[in-house]
Amino acid sequence: MKILYASSEANPFAKSGGLADVAGALPKALVKDGVDCRVVMPLYGDLKMKDKLTYVTNFSVPVGWRSQYCGLFTAQVSGVTYYFLDNEYYFKRTGLYGFYDDGERFAFFSRAILEMLFHMDFVPDIINCNDWQTALVPVYLNLYYRHLDQFNRIKTVFTIHNIAYQGKYGLEILEDTCGIGKRDQHIVEYDGCANFMKGAIELADKVTTVSPTYAREILDPWFSYGLDALLRSKQYKLCGILNGIDTEVNNPATDPVIAAHYTADTFKTGKKVCKEDIQGQFGLQQDGSPVFGMVSRLVGMKGFDLVRSIAEGLIAEGIELVVLGTGESGYEAFFSDLAARPPGRVGVYIGFNAKLAQQIYAGADVFVMPSKSEPCGLAQMVACRYGTIPVVRETGGLRDSIQDSSMGRGNGFTFAGYSAHELYDACHRAKEAYWRPDDWQNLVKYAMSCDFGWDVSAKSYEGLYNEVVNLW
């Protein structure tokens, strides 16, 4: 089976969020399982590992009434073939997104993905598109390429990583920039505007999300950002597959940036060294208190309004708190102020530091993730891998990956309602469990033994791809 995995970012070349982790790890797992899966992404100006790229060819891409240059480059990493589409006007910039012409940039990218197939000896059975940046691929395929022999059997899968970002623009973008005339604009028109994601939901053969719970949640108006009615009408082709994590990169036995290596059988000494290291870096007291860690964007959607409500109460109960992230100024100021107070119970790093994040995963005792909405989440899985027990709200992938240990065998502590009281109760239960050493060690060992690798998820994707190939 041949899969073209279309993504606007992928590790190890470019990353702004979890999509890059998935686009870097899932194709690798599929290739390991014998699937010919290749990745296509833009050639950004600040792309990493440019020295590995090899020039293939160049061609023209229709953009509305114009044609634009596109260069095609390739590279091989971990057995996966990557393709890079180059246009310096669109992509030679600092950063990936947030530009005034993002709609045009990714309309070009979506069309170029299809055009490049004329210039290579690889014709995929399925194109797996991801989020709004590649949502026009199924639209263009059905409007302009389906009648050609080379394209008439290609199927499409569209994966929603975060439904909050849909690629919404004024209708005027369609004809001039996207090349979609008035006759066909109904395909992407939704609620009075052009909505790229809506077009993919309409025309893709299957629509997936990054966890089974999230696939159910987005049928509800509270989670769907306006697309619930459309999704309910297309529910027959909607499913959820839980993401995995790269267990080679996230491995406490080999991680080069943590203070000591350990496994599920040797964590007692290793985690103690890692904990002392993180406490030392943040100037915290080393009196045996449990360290609660957070690595996240500091925004309300991640539950920081709840954390702000209970932080001082938790500290008074005897925990230490370490927070790494950047986001809304109000949260940055609150936690910075909390860290400045004596007597060294709170450590805060405003910004993102990948090395320090790994050290927090390894050195904290508890990982707090009380998200209002979380399509999948990877941090809670990484935390388990490092023996750091998650406290999570039961939403999206958090619900699918973490089971409460209070009522029996589980790998964390969970709460259901979005309330500070329920978060406080879950944190309190985690703190109380920490002070029962035998129970805690059994919990840590069980959490570390949970398999969140991509092998299981890759099998689910293979089953989905086989189903799609046989649709018609």
Secondary structure, DSSP 8 states (H G I E B T S, - for coil): -EEEEE-S-BTTTB-SSHHHHHHHHHHHHHHHTT-EEEEEEE--TT-TTGGG-EEEEEEEEEETTEEEEEEEEEEEETTEEEEEEE-HHHH-SSSSS--TTHHHHHHHHHHHHHHGGGGSS---SEEEEETGGGTHHHHHIIIIITTSTTTTT-EEEEEES-TT---EE-TTHIIIII---TTTGGGTEETTEEEHHHHHHHH-SEEEESSHHHHHHTTSHHHHTT-HHHHHHTGGGEEE------TTTS-TTT-TTSSS---TTTHHHHHHHHHHHHHHHHT---SS--EEEEES-BSGGGTHHHHHHHHHHHHHTT-EEEEEE-B-HHHHHHHHHHHHSTTS-EEEEES--HHHHHHHHHH-SEEEE--S--SS-SHHHHHHHTT-EEEEESSHHHHHH--BSTTSS-SBEEE-SS-HHHHHHHHHHHHHHHTSHHHHHHHHHHHHH---SHHHHHHHHHHHHHHHHT--
